[in-house]
């Protein structure tokens, strides 16, 4: 009898529990209907992205499949597909090594990886020979028309995709692979697709080559003829404005909408902020030895004050070392007064200051021997660093002046052609200054390798960095055209490829 009562009690509780569960389920709100994404007034059906390495998905000093699939245009295309967007074809490299050959001879290097074989991991090209052969021309048209290395005026240059011009420096090996014809132009191949929507991010290379070469090029401001420029020259702002206007005129001729991006401050990227100006450790004896060696140089400068140079310049040029872990490197500064006519030993050298930006690759030469047979010929100490290793304040000013002019043009033309304007400069300034917080509380910064925003070349974003850029584009596209695209989750993309 007791067992029966216990069972009845159990089933009574069970039935009450079930009833309460049923009531609970019944009281749940109806599930949210799926979001209906819209393109607003834009038409994403045929999206074409135009630009350079940033558009192509270049990272870790190379172009490779994973980088291309994680390009910001590819991410945009995935979002556009939610609101009427069509397919998005990319001229993929043949592998994930990134290197390429021309007639079997390697001409493009492999991507960088971190070598953990030593206690201090360093970026090293991945081993192997890339299977991308430049002469294997791809067929068809491509939505990602990003060409690594392209400057603004290259987009309209006939023959920029002619394989015969690669070794002559008149053609681009990346574009050679997918140009519609040897005499084709990038913008011509874009227009042949009649895009309904486009992105344009071009102009970075018009100043970047000058900056990364330590100002070894020429500031061509005042010379509007790009055909006379060298590879590391700064494009004349007037020439840039004419080219950019021509590109937008052509891209919008058939009614296409689009988003264009301005240019970030190239001197705030890890390529210029990783190597300090004062990386030289010295003990007391070595410092004293060096100071003795530079004593005559310093003394002669004092003798020339008021005759050829000011006291300020003399003080700026003097070399002094101390027992310290943080001695400044010695460098060549072409903007100093040329005194070699007075004394050939008075070359244009001085020590670096915090205002100088040592390029990332300078770490490969600082502390090495200029002459293997002379143990005193230490680069950056006894032998000044050449111009290519340092971007001086004067050279930085040339870059900044051109960049400001380019961005003024881009902003004005965005208004003229009624296009969405992506403020890449302000965004990357924020990355460098404060970082960008993600949904998990982590912060993406510009710190080399560990910050998550940039790849190992110190110039191009990581996949996570490209995801942030994609969201920046989507934000302004939604605001401009009334679309409601969701964007991407940056945490779904790596901040650093680990091999």
C-alpha positions as CSV (number, residue, x, y, z in Angstrom):
1,X,0.0,0.0,0.0
2,X,2.8,2.4,0.9
3,X,4.5,1.6,-2.4
4,X,1.3,2.4,-4.3
5,X,0.9,5.7,-2.5
6,X,4.6,6.6,-3.3
7,X,4.1,5.8,-6.9
8,X,0.9,7.9,-7.1
9,X,2.7,10.8,-5.4
10,X,5.6,10.4,-7.9
11,X,3.3,10.5,-10.9
12,X,1.4,13.4,-9.4
13,X,4.6,15.4,-9.1
14,X,5.7,14.3,-12.6
15,X,2.3,15.4,-14.1
16,X,2.5,18.7,-12.4
17,X,6.1,19.1,-13.7
18,X,5.0,18.3,-17.2
19,X,2.1,20.6,-16.9
20,X,4.4,23.4,-15.8
21,X,6.8,22.7,-18.6
22,X,3.9,22.8,-21.1
23,X,2.8,26.1,-19.7
24,X,6.4,27.4,-19.9
25,X,6.7,26.4,-23.5
26,X,3.4,27.9,-24.3
27,X,4.5,31.2,-22.8
28,X,7.7,31.5,-24.8
29,X,7.6,34.3,-27.3
30,X,7.4,33.4,-31.0
31,X,10.9,33.0,-32.5
32,X,12.2,36.0,-34.3
33,X,11.6,36.0,-38.0
34,X,14.8,35.8,-40.1
35,X,16.3,39.1,-41.0
36,X,15.6,40.2,-44.5
37,X,18.6,41.9,-45.9
38,X,18.3,44.6,-48.5
39,X,20.7,46.5,-50.8
40,X,18.7,49.7,-50.3
41,X,19.2,51.8,-53.4
42,X,22.4,50.0,-54.4
43,X,22.6,47.2,-56.8
44,X,25.1,44.5,-55.7
45,X,24.4,42.0,-58.5
46,X,27.7,42.6,-60.3
47,X,30.3,43.8,-57.8
48,X,33.9,44.6,-59.0
49,X,36.7,45.6,-56.6
50,X,39.4,47.8,-58.0
51,X,42.7,48.6,-56.4
52,X,46.2,47.3,-55.5
53,X,47.6,44.8,-53.0
54,X,45.1,45.9,-50.3
55,X,42.3,44.9,-52.6
56,X,43.9,41.7,-53.7
57,X,44.3,40.3,-50.2
58,X,48.1,40.6,-50.1
59,X,49.7,39.8,-46.7
60,X,52.9,38.5,-45.2
61,X,54.8,40.0,-48.2
62,X,53.0,37.8,-50.8
63,X,49.8,37.0,-52.6
64,X,48.6,33.5,-51.9
65,X,45.3,31.6,-51.9
66,X,44.3,31.9,-48.3
67,X,45.1,35.6,-48.3
68,X,43.0,36.1,-51.4
69,X,40.0,34.3,-50.0
70,X,40.3,36.4,-46.9
71,X,40.5,39.7,-48.8
72,X,38.1,42.4,-47.8
73,X,36.3,42.4,-51.2
74,X,35.7,38.7,-50.8
75,X,34.1,39.4,-47.4
76,X,32.0,42.2,-49.0
77,X,30.9,39.9,-51.7
78,X,29.7,37.4,-49.1
79,X,27.6,40.1,-47.5
80,X,26.3,41.4,-50.8
81,X,25.1,37.9,-51.6
82,X,22.6,38.3,-48.8
83,X,21.0,41.2,-50.7
84,X,21.1,40.3,-54.4
85,X,24.8,40.0,-55.0
86,X,26.1,37.6,-57.6
87,X,29.3,35.5,-57.8
88,X,32.7,36.9,-57.1
89,X,35.6,35.5,-59.0
90,X,39.2,36.0,-58.0
91,X,42.4,35.3,-60.0
92,X,43.8,32.9,-57.5
93,X,47.4,32.1,-57.2
94,X,48.3,28.4,-57.7
95,X,49.2,27.7,-54.0
96,X,49.7,29.1,-50.5
97,X,53.4,29.7,-50.9
98,X,53.0,33.0,-52.7
99,X,56.1,32.8,-54.9
100,X,55.9,32.8,-58.7
101,X,58.1,32.1,-61.6
102,X,58.5,33.6,-65.1
103,X,59.5,31.0,-67.6
104,X,60.5,28.8,-64.7
105,X,62.7,31.4,-63.0
106,X,61.5,32.6,-59.6
107,X,60.7,36.3,-59.7
108,X,58.3,36.7,-56.7
109,X,59.2,35.6,-53.2
110,X,57.3,33.3,-50.9
111,X,55.2,34.6,-48.0
112,X,56.6,35.1,-44.6
113,X,56.2,32.9,-41.6
114,X,57.5,33.0,-38.1
115,X,60.5,30.8,-37.6
116,X,60.4,29.3,-34.1
117,X,63.6,27.4,-34.4
118,X,65.4,30.1,-32.4
119,X,64.5,31.7,-29.1
120,X,63.6,34.9,-30.9
121,X,61.2,34.1,-33.7
122,X,61.9,36.0,-36.9
123,X,59.9,36.4,-40.1
124,X,61.3,34.0,-42.7
125,X,60.0,33.1,-46.2
126,X,58.3,29.7,-46.2
127,X,60.3,27.1,-47.9
128,X,59.5,25.7,-51.3
129,X,59.1,26.9,-54.9
130,X,55.8,28.5,-55.8
131,X,53.9,26.8,-58.5
132,X,52.4,30.0,-59.9
133,X,53.8,30.5,-63.4
134,X,53.2,34.0,-64.7
135,X,53.0,32.9,-68.3
136,X,50.0,30.7,-67.5
137,X,47.4,33.2,-68.4
138,X,44.0,32.8,-66.7
139,X,40.9,33.0,-68.8
140,X,37.7,34.8,-68.1
141,X,36.9,38.0,-66.2
142,X,37.5,38.6,-62.5
143,X,35.6,40.6,-59.9
144,X,38.6,41.1,-57.8
145,X,40.7,43.5,-59.8
146,X,43.3,44.3,-57.2
147,X,46.8,44.4,-58.6
148,X,49.6,44.3,-56.1
149,X,52.1,47.1,-56.7
150,X,49.8,49.2,-58.9
151,X,49.8,53.0,-58.6
152,X,46.9,55.1,-59.5
153,X,48.1,55.8,-63.1
154,X,48.9,52.1,-63.7
155,X,45.2,51.3,-63.8
156,X,44.9,53.0,-67.2
157,X,48.3,52.1,-68.6
158,X,48.1,49.9,-71.8
159,X,50.6,47.0,-71.7
160,X,50.6,46.8,-67.9
161,X,49.6,43.2,-68.3
162,X,52.0,42.4,-71.2
163,X,54.4,39.5,-70.1
164,X,57.1,40.9,-72.4
165,X,57.3,43.9,-70.2
166,X,57.8,42.2,-66.8
167,X,61.6,42.0,-67.0
168,X,61.7,45.6,-68.4
169,X,59.7,46.9,-65.4
170,X,56.9,48.2,-67.6
171,X,54.4,45.4,-66.8
172,X,53.0,43.9,-63.6
173,X,53.4,40.1,-63.1
174,X,50.2,39.8,-61.1
175,X,48.2,41.6,-63.8
176,X,49.9,39.6,-66.6
177,X,48.2,36.5,-65.2
178,X,44.6,37.8,-65.8
179,X,44.8,40.6,-68.2
180,X,42.3,40.1,-71.1
181,X,45.0,41.0,-73.7
182,X,48.7,42.1,-73.7
183,X,47.6,45.7,-74.4
184,X,44.7,45.7,-72.0
185,X,44.3,48.1,-69.1
186,X,43.1,47.3,-65.7
187,X,40.3,49.8,-65.8
188,X,39.3,48.6,-69.3
189,X,39.0,45.1,-68.0
190,X,36.9,46.4,-65.2
191,X,34.6,48.4,-67.4
192,X,34.1,45.4,-69.8
193,X,32.2,43.7,-66.9
194,X,29.8,46.6,-66.6
195,X,29.8,46.5,-62.8
196,X,26.6,47.5,-61.0
197,X,28.6,48.3,-57.8
198,X,32.3,48.9,-57.3
199,X,34.9,49.7,-54.6
200,X,38.0,51.7,-55.4
201,X,41.0,51.9,-53.1
202,X,44.0,53.2,-55.0
203,X,46.8,55.6,-54.3
204,X,48.7,54.0,-51.4
205,X,51.5,53.0,-53.7
206,X,51.8,56.5,-55.1
207,X,53.5,57.4,-51.8
208,X,54.3,54.0,-50.2
209,X,57.2,53.1,-52.4
210,X,58.9,56.4,-51.5
211,X,58.3,55.8,-47.8
212,X,59.4,52.1,-47.6
213,X,62.6,52.9,-49.6
214,X,63.5,55.4,-46.9
215,X,62.9,58.3,-49.3
216,X,65.2,56.9,-51.9
217,X,62.8,58.0,-54.7
218,X,62.0,61.5,-55.9
219,X,59.1,63.7,-54.9
220,X,57.6,64.5,-58.3
221,X,55.3,67.2,-57.1
222,X,55.2,69.7,-59.9
223,X,55.9,67.1,-62.6
224,X,52.5,65.9,-63.9
225,X,54.0,63.3,-66.3
226,X,53.9,59.9,-64.6
227,X,55.7,58.3,-67.6
228,X,58.9,60.0,-66.4
229,X,58.6,58.7,-62.8
230,X,60.8,56.1,-61.1
231,X,59.4,53.2,-59.2
232,X,59.8,54.8,-55.7
233,X,58.7,58.3,-56.7
234,X,55.9,60.3,-55.2
235,X,53.1,61.0,-57.7
236,X,52.4,64.6,-58.4
237,X,49.0,65.5,-56.6
238,X,47.7,67.2,-59.8
239,X,48.5,64.1,-61.8
240,X,46.8,61.9,-59.1
241,X,43.7,64.1,-59.2
242,X,43.4,63.8,-62.9
243,X,43.8,60.1,-62.9
244,X,41.4,59.5,-60.1
245,X,38.7,61.7,-61.6
246,X,39.1,59.7,-64.9
247,X,38.7,56.4,-63.1
248,X,35.5,57.5,-61.3
249,X,34.1,59.1,-64.5
250,X,34.5,55.8,-66.2
251,X,33.3,53.6,-63.3
252,X,30.1,55.6,-62.9
253,X,29.3,56.2,-66.5
254,X,26.6,53.5,-66.6
255,X,25.1,54.4,-63.3
256,X,27.1,52.2,-61.0
257,X,27.2,53.0,-57.3
258,X,30.3,52.5,-55.2
259,X,32.5,53.1,-52.2
260,X,35.9,54.7,-52.4
261,X,38.5,54.8,-49.6
262,X,41.0,57.4,-48.8
263,X,44.7,56.7,-47.8
264,X,46.0,55.9,-44.4
265,X,49.1,57.4,-42.8
266,X,51.7,55.1,-44.2
267,X,54.2,56.1,-41.5
268,X,52.0,54.8,-38.7
269,X,52.1,51.2,-39.8
270,X,54.4,48.6,-38.1
271,X,56.9,48.8,-41.0
272,X,58.0,52.2,-39.6
273,X,57.3,51.8,-35.9
274,X,58.9,48.5,-35.0
275,X,62.6,49.2,-35.2
276,X,63.6,51.9,-32.6
277,X,66.0,54.7,-33.5
278,X,68.3,53.7,-30.6
279,X,68.8,49.9,-30.7
280,X,72.6,49.9,-30.2
281,X,74.0,48.4,-26.9
282,X,77.5,49.5,-25.9
283,X,79.8,48.9,-22.9
284,X,81.8,51.7,-21.5
285,X,85.1,50.8,-23.3
286,X,83.5,50.5,-26.7
287,X,81.6,53.8,-26.3
288,X,84.8,55.5,-25.3
289,X,86.6,54.1,-28.3
290,X,83.9,55.3,-30.7
291,X,83.8,58.7,-29.2
292,X,87.5,59.0,-29.7
293,X,87.1,58.0,-33.4
294,X,84.4,60.7,-33.9
295,X,86.3,63.4,-32.0
296,X,87.9,65.0,-35.0
297,X,84.6,65.0,-36.9
298,X,82.8,66.7,-34.1
299,X,85.6,69.2,-33.6
300,X,85.7,70.2,-37.3
301,X,82.0,70.9,-37.2
302,X,82.5,73.4,-34.4
303,X,85.1,75.2,-36.6
304,X,82.6,75.6,-39.4
305,X,79.9,77.2,-37.3
306,X,79.0,80.6,-38.7
307,X,80.9,79.9,-41.9
308,X,79.1,77.1,-43.5
309,X,76.6,75.8,-40.9
310,X,74.7,77.1,-37.9
311,X,75.4,76.0,-34.3
312,X,72.1,74.1,-34.4
313,X,73.1,72.0,-37.4
314,X,76.6,71.4,-35.9
315,X,74.9,70.1,-32.7
316,X,72.5,68.0,-34.8
317,X,75.4,66.4,-36.7
318,X,77.7,65.5,-33.7
319,X,78.1,61.8,-32.9
320,X,78.2,60.7,-29.2
321,X,77.9,57.3,-27.6
322,X,77.5,56.2,-24.0
323,X,77.5,53.0,-21.9
324,X,73.9,52.1,-22.6
325,X,71.6,49.6,-24.2
326,X,69.9,52.4,-26.2
327,X,72.4,54.2,-28.3
328,X,71.1,55.9,-31.4
329,X,72.2,54.7,-34.8
330,X,74.4,56.8,-37.1
331,X,72.7,57.6,-40.5
332,X,73.1,59.5,-43.7
333,X,70.8,62.6,-44.0
334,X,70.8,64.1,-47.5
335,X,69.0,67.2,-46.2
336,X,72.1,68.3,-44.2
337,X,74.5,70.9,-45.6
338,X,77.0,69.3,-48.0
339,X,80.4,69.9,-46.4
340,X,82.4,67.4,-48.4
341,X,83.8,70.2,-50.5
342,X,85.5,71.5,-47.3
343,X,86.6,68.1,-46.1
344,X,85.7,64.8,-47.8
345,X,85.4,63.2,-44.4
346,X,82.5,65.5,-43.5
347,X,79.8,63.4,-45.0
348,X,76.1,64.1,-44.3
349,X,75.8,62.0,-41.2
350,X,74.2,62.3,-37.8
351,X,72.7,60.2,-35.1
352,X,69.0,59.3,-35.3
353,X,66.4,60.8,-33.1
354,X,62.9,59.7,-32.1
355,X,61.6,61.7,-35.1
356,X,63.4,59.4,-37.5
357,X,61.6,56.3,-38.7
358,X,63.8,53.2,-39.3
359,X,62.2,50.9,-41.8
360,X,61.4,47.4,-40.7
361,X,64.1,45.8,-42.9
362,X,66.8,48.0,-41.3
363,X,67.1,45.4,-38.5
364,X,68.7,43.1,-41.0
365,X,71.7,45.4,-41.4
366,X,72.1,47.3,-38.1
367,X,75.1,45.8,-36.3
368,X,76.4,43.8,-39.2
369,X,79.8,44.4,-40.9
370,X,80.0,46.6,-43.9
371,X,83.4,45.0,-44.6
372,X,83.6,41.3,-43.4
373,X,87.4,41.8,-43.1
374,X,87.1,44.8,-40.9
375,X,85.5,44.1,-37.5
376,X,85.2,47.8,-36.8
377,X,83.0,48.5,-39.8
378,X,79.7,48.1,-37.9
379,X,76.7,49.3,-39.8
380,X,74.8,52.0,-37.9
381,X,77.7,52.6,-35.6
382,X,81.0,53.2,-37.4
383,X,79.4,53.1,-40.9
384,X,76.3,55.3,-41.3
385,X,73.1,53.7,-42.4
386,X,72.3,54.6,-46.0
387,X,69.3,56.7,-47.0
388,X,67.2,53.6,-47.8
389,X,67.1,52.5,-44.2
390,X,65.6,55.6,-42.6
391,X,62.7,57.9,-43.3
392,X,63.8,61.3,-42.0
393,X,61.4,64.0,-40.8
394,X,61.9,65.9,-44.1
395,X,61.0,62.8,-46.1
396,X,58.0,62.1,-43.8
397,X,56.8,65.6,-44.5
398,X,56.9,65.0,-48.3
399,X,54.8,61.8,-47.8
400,X,52.3,63.6,-45.5
401,X,51.9,66.5,-47.9
402,X,51.2,64.3,-50.9
403,X,48.9,62.1,-48.8
404,X,46.9,65.1,-47.6
405,X,46.5,66.3,-51.2
406,X,45.4,62.9,-52.4
407,X,42.8,62.6,-49.6
408,X,41.4,66.0,-50.3
409,X,40.9,64.9,-53.9
410,X,39.3,61.7,-52.9
411,X,36.9,63.4,-50.6
412,X,35.9,66.0,-53.2
413,X,35.3,63.4,-55.9
414,X,33.3,61.2,-53.5
415,X,30.9,64.2,-53.1
416,X,31.0,65.0,-56.9
417,X,30.1,61.5,-57.9
418,X,27.8,60.9,-54.9
419,X,29.7,57.8,-53.6
420,X,30.2,56.3,-50.2
421,X,33.5,57.5,-48.7
422,X,35.5,55.2,-46.4
423,X,37.8,57.0,-44.0
424,X,40.6,54.5,-43.9
425,X,43.0,57.1,-42.5
426,X,40.9,57.8,-39.4
427,X,40.2,54.2,-38.9
428,X,43.9,53.1,-39.0
429,X,44.9,56.0,-36.9
430,X,42.5,54.6,-34.3
431,X,44.1,51.2,-34.6
432,X,47.5,52.7,-34.0
433,X,46.4,55.0,-31.2
434,X,43.9,53.0,-29.1
435,X,43.2,49.7,-30.9
436,X,39.9,48.2,-31.8
437,X,38.0,46.2,-29.2
438,X,36.4,43.0,-30.5
439,X,33.3,41.2,-29.2
440,X,35.3,39.0,-26.8
441,X,37.0,41.9,-25.2
442,X,40.3,41.5,-27.0
443,X,41.9,44.5,-28.7
444,X,43.4,44.6,-32.2
445,X,46.4,47.0,-32.4
446,X,49.2,47.8,-34.8
447,X,51.9,46.0,-32.7
448,X,54.0,44.0,-35.0
449,X,53.1,40.2,-35.2
450,X,51.1,40.2,-31.9
451,X,48.7,43.1,-32.4
452,X,46.4,41.1,-34.7
453,X,45.9,43.9,-37.2
454,X,48.9,43.6,-39.5
455,X,50.6,40.7,-41.2
456,X,54.3,39.9,-41.0
457,X,55.3,42.3,-43.7
458,X,54.4,45.2,-41.4
459,X,52.5,46.9,-44.2
460,X,49.4,44.8,-45.1
461,X,46.6,43.8,-42.8
462,X,46.2,40.3,-41.4
463,X,42.9,38.5,-42.3
464,X,41.5,39.9,-39.1
465,X,42.6,43.3,-40.1
466,X,41.0,42.9,-43.5
467,X,37.8,41.9,-41.7
468,X,37.8,45.1,-39.8
469,X,38.3,47.0,-43.0
470,X,35.4,45.1,-44.6
471,X,33.2,46.1,-41.8
472,X,34.3,49.7,-42.2
473,X,33.2,49.5,-45.9
474,X,29.9,47.9,-45.0
475,X,29.2,50.6,-42.4
476,X,29.5,53.4,-44.8
477,X,27.7,51.5,-47.6
478,X,24.8,50.9,-45.3
479,X,24.7,54.5,-44.3
480,X,25.0,55.8,-47.9
481,X,22.6,53.4,-49.7
482,X,20.2,52.3,-47.0
483,X,21.3,48.7,-47.0
484,X,21.3,46.7,-43.8
485,X,24.3,44.3,-44.4
486,X,25.4,42.5,-41.2
487,X,29.2,42.7,-41.7
488,X,31.6,40.0,-40.6
489,X,32.9,38.7,-37.3
490,X,36.6,39.6,-37.1
491,X,37.2,36.8,-34.6
492,X,36.3,34.3,-37.4
493,X,39.6,35.4,-39.1
494,X,43.1,34.9,-37.9
495,X,45.3,37.7,-36.7
496,X,48.4,35.8,-37.6
497,X,49.0,32.7,-39.7
498,X,50.7,30.1,-37.6
499,X,52.6,27.3,-39.4
